[in-house]
Amino acid sequence: MGSIRSTEPVLFVAAAFSRYPAALDWALEKTSAAWGPMALASPRFAFDATDYYQPTMGQGIEKCFWAYQQLADPALLAERKLQANEWEIEYAALAGHAEPRPLNIDPGYLTQAKLVLASTKDHAHRIYLERGIFAEVTLFYKDRHWQYRDWTFPDYRRADYHAFFDACRKFYQARRLMPPA
C-alpha cells in the first residue's frame, strides 16, 4: 500500500473568451480579486477553431489566458469553476449584450506535468470532482513540449497557446522553489 501524502500546490490559470474586450477586462478584475494577482497574461488570440460557441456568444470571439501569482491547492478547482459560472451569469445580466452568453471563463491548473481544465460536461475522459464539476487533463508535458490527447480541444493544440503554457510552467517551477510567504 502506498503512503498518503499531501499534494503540492498548483498554478491556477483561467481561460476567458468573448467578443467583447470589456468582458475580458471585467473577468480579469473578478478573477484577480478572488484568486489573487495575475502573474502572467497571454495575448488575446482569435478563437476560430470551432463555431460551437457562435449561437450563444456571437462571432469574432477572442480568447486569453491568465496565470495567478499564488500557488494553491488543486482541490479548489471545482469551487473556482462554480465561481466562474456565477460570474458569467452576473456579467450577462449587467452588460446587456444581445448574446445569452457574452463571456466564458474556464479555470484550470498547471503542474510540471499537465494542464487540467474544469468543465460542467461529463464525457468518457473526464473525472467527476463535486457539485456537477468534472476535470480533464487537456495537455501533458513530455519530451520537452506540450502534447495533446484525442479529446483535447483543437485550439489547445496551437503552438502559441503552448508557448504561453511554457512560460507558465517556468513561472511555476520558480514559484515552487520560493519559501512560503
N, C-alpha and C positions, 0 to 999 in steps of 0.2 A: 504494500500500500504506500502510495506517495504521501509525503507530508504536505499539509496545507500551509501555505504562506500567503502573506498579503501581496496584492498586486502592485506593480509600480504605477505611479500616476502617468497620465497620458496628456498629449497635446490636443486640446479641443479645437475643432475647426467648424466653420459654418460655410455652407454654400447658399448664396442668395441669388434669386433671379427674378427679373421683372422687365417690363418695357419702360418703366418709369424710373429715371435716375433718382428722383426724390424718394421713391420707395426703398431703394437700396441704401440711401443715406439714413433713412429712418430705421431700417433694420440694423444697420451698424450701430446706431445710437442705442437701440434697445438691447442688442446682444452684449455690447460693451458695458452697459450699465449693470446688467445682470451677471455676466460671466467674467467680467474683468477687462482690463485694457487690451486692445488689439495689439499684437506684436508684428504680424505680417499681413499684408494685403496683396491680392493678385490684381492684375489689370482686369478691366471689365471685358469679358470675352463675348463675342457673338454666340448666341445659343441657337444653333441651326442644325443640330444633329437629328432632331426629331420634330414633328409637328404635333405631337401628343398634347402639348400644353396650349396650343393656339386657341381652341374653343373657350377655355376658361381664362387665359392670360393675354390673348391677343398676339400680334406679330411684332417682330423687332425686339425680341427678348434678349437681354444681356445677363450674363452670369458672372459672379465674382466669388472669391473665397477670402475668408479671414481666419487667421490663427490667433489664439488668445495667449497672452503673456503667462498666465498662471497655469501650471500643470495641475491636473485634477484626477479624481477617482473615475475610472471608466464606468462605474456603476451609475453615474449621473446621466448617462446617455438618454435613457427613456424620459427622465424628468425634463431634460433640455429639449427633446423633441416635442413633448407636450406643451412646454412654454412657447416654442416656436410656432406651433399650431395656433395657440391663443393669439400671438402677435399677428399672425396672418389675418385672422378674423378681425382683430382690432384695427389693423391698417385698412382693410377693405371697408369697414364701417366709417372710418374717419376720412378717407381720401375721396370717396365719391366717384371713383372711376367707373367706366361702363362695364369693365370686365368683372365677373364674380370673384376672381382670384387674382388680383393685381400683383401679389407678392408671394413668393415661395421661399421658405427658409428651411434648409436641411442641415441639422447638426450632425457631426460625426467626430471621430477622433483618430489621431495618428500615433503610431508607435514606430520603432525602428523597423518593424517587420510588416506593418499593414496599415491600410486606411479602412476604417469601419464607418459605415453610414447607417443612420436610423431611418425607419420607414413605418408607415401605418399599414402597409400592404404586406400580407403574407405571401410567401412563394416557397418553392422546394428548397431553395438555398438560404432561406432566412431563418433566424433563430428568434423565438419569442423571448422578449425581455420582461415586460409587465405592462399593464393598463393599455393594451392594444398596440404596443410598440414592438417592432422587430428590428433586428440588426443583421447586417451582412458585411462580409469582408469584400469590399469593392475592388481594391488593389492590394497586391502584396509585393514586397521588396525582395528581389533575388537577383544574384549575379550583377549587382551594382545598378539595377534600374527597376522601375515600377513595371509590374506585369499585371495582366488582367485575366479574368475568367470569362467563360461563355456568357454569363449573366451580366457582366459589367456594362453599364450604360455606355452607349457609343461615345458620348462626349468625354467620359473619364479615360478614354483610350488615347486622348490627344497629348502630343509631346509638350505643348505649352502648359497644360494642367500639370503634367509630370514635373516640369521644371519648377513650378510653384511648390509642389509636394516635396521635391528635393530640398528646396530652401527651408520648408517646414521641418523636414527630417533633420537637417543640420542644426536648426534652432533647437529642436527637441533634444538632440544629443548634448548640446552645450548646456541647456537648462537642467538636464539630469545630473550634470556634474557639479552644479552650483549647490552650495549648502542651503538648507531651508531658511527662509526669512524669519 
